[in-house]
């Protein structure tokens, strides 16, 4: 069997360009890469949301994009997380922040201790949440004694700008781009043998990656998508001063609205069910079906990003999935036309990741008092799977965190969400209560005041960014 | 409803590990822990090897390592040497550690495969510091400097489990666990809930408790004989159903590893302790007679036997439900998997850890039981699959047993793992498992299951650079192994050596 020689990426959006770039950086030069870019403006990338998770920094480096370049070539800013200002009908207010896990004290995770004693407020121990609320930001210092050394951060960004950045990166010779649309697909069973483009050109490839979001025609012929539909409308307002390192989300009966603070502008996004939209003649708002393909890789073709798994950008879940898809794909690049093993391993890994990412999003709606509206009813009538049921049952029963293999959201993420939504365990944990509680609570008190003391010296996000950009302009 | 009294039925490693852990964890809760054991009922105790997780167990209890080693005649363990598994005459060590170091974020073994396919014949095991140390009978603690090759491994122990149980008994009794000598002759259940309320002993005494931990061994007096939880028989996958064990006089340098030698109808273990060597022959009665199995063991001892051989019977499998009503089974009552990869004590530790995490109140909610059972089932099944790999990754065809395995249809999950490895050296990291990818790789490569291909990213670096880096690593390993202390000397310097006179007692 001949070696793999040519990979084709179909899709001119963020998923397509990020995937092709990743391939160009990581694969040896013997492999040809072709991208079919779209002549139309991308309408679906906004569904990836406007925040990038802490893993983005390392992921970008692995595909040749450094933080300085990312910042200089876009209007992106930093993000310590998302502030949910009034979630649900009872208007829960909390900051879902990024931080390394809280320490474990002699076998008891501090998060469990905080859960156990209602008098303790979790946010008192989350420095990034407090810093974000106060509009502050610094990169986490390496000095482990500084409370900020436990911080993690992502970015606030615009998918359109990130796309433009990838499109403008220099490409190696083996990476070709055709701007065109697919007019015909030649298939034998699950094997795609050739694509015909509108220009008349026919392209063959050993391996095809469908990164076309939910645009037709799909390269392999899976089932029609079924699931909740969402729609977004977006607008930008100029902003003289950079806002906080915190995306802000408010909800109402129609859905939710986010405010993302970028350099020079604030981006406003409104997400709702399609039925509740007001018709806009010129630019119909894009719609997405929140669905997951059971088997994204079939034959010699794999769907990636939203084409395989479409999630609500309520959290960084959509971008986390795209990153994981790309990393998983790179580790399973086929070596020949025989790719059954790769397909099976990829699909298995994908199914787990998609389930766990989707589960975290869904947990925003389960057991939460919602509005009597189409949007909320849709969101809250999605069946709750076993794994999520177990997680919620164990937390609400005894404050125990149940985790599964390689979940994208860790015990702290879940703990912050549970506490934010007011979920509390019904039973007291006798074991935790029996052990050294005074000493531990005193230690927590010390942590709380360390944080409170460290905060005032942290600069505002806007000033930190100005100084950082000035430094980058001087040195790079 | 609060829980006030816990009763552990059975001593041995399972009973006393549980008692020790609970005596520590529950010390301020006012919960009473009682353990019933009978000197009339022997424990299995045939010398045991362990996994690195046990160090965490001891540390949590505040147990001093050198003291523990002296009390249990323990030696250090860097891994297990497997002889005659892939082919007669083959040997390899499955270490506690990785092979090589990743280059550009890609696991080293892909580069090794690339070198191998281009004619290089350096063994993958030359890139493992613990393997080479074990082979030279060297030992020291892992270096604190994580950049040093001397830090790239973990370790466990080999000890006399009878002594370990005794050591933990002292620990537990000092912390308030009440030991009751006796045999249970009757169990009583609540009419409505079916919960066990009390046990009657042979001397007529009754023992009441809110919660019971069944460490009564294979019989499963509470979980099975009373609550009829049921047993999943895994003999089809792992047919060995008997073992004969005997200690013998030690010969040769003190080795920091266990040996498992494949035989025609099973395999034989050798566990070096400070005072003597523990040996056993695990076998399948379908494929060999007891008499021949005994003879095989006795004929291959390195020194004179020091006791009569002890015969054991078992059925590989697991309890359908580990936790039923107000009873949790830990140890042999929970299930059995042959000690090929030293998992028995580890599964006890997992049973205890999850019990503490899901610690019951007197009503023993169904959600807690279900979660405990889900976790323990996963642990047992994943170990089973890994053990099965040893038997099927082979070219051996020279006896009925080996031919049985050649013809066996494997569980899908295991077959998929083998296929993925053979196709491109891929080991998925998705299975949160006791045995991580380096363990699977050790067995695959050690037993000659080699990938046809490798991750394409390994082609990014030019082959000369790959060769040079690999050579530098294997040389660094040789150098450091050369200057490391011997296992026996290290134990002595550490102060963990036993008084050889006292040991014979």
Interface residues (C-beta under 8 A of the other chain):
Chain A: X4 X26 X27 X28 X30 X31 X62 X107 X330 X331 X332 X333 X335 X338 X341 X342 X344 X345 X348 X349 X352 X390 X393 X394 X397 X398 X400 X402 X404 X405 X406 X427 X429 X430 X431 X434 X435
Chain B: X2 X3 X25 X26 X27 X28 X29 X31 X60 X105 X356 X357 X358 X359 X361 X365 X367 X368 X370 X371 X374 X416 X419 X420 X423 X424 X426 X428 X429 X430 X431 X432 X453 X455 X456 X457 X459 X460
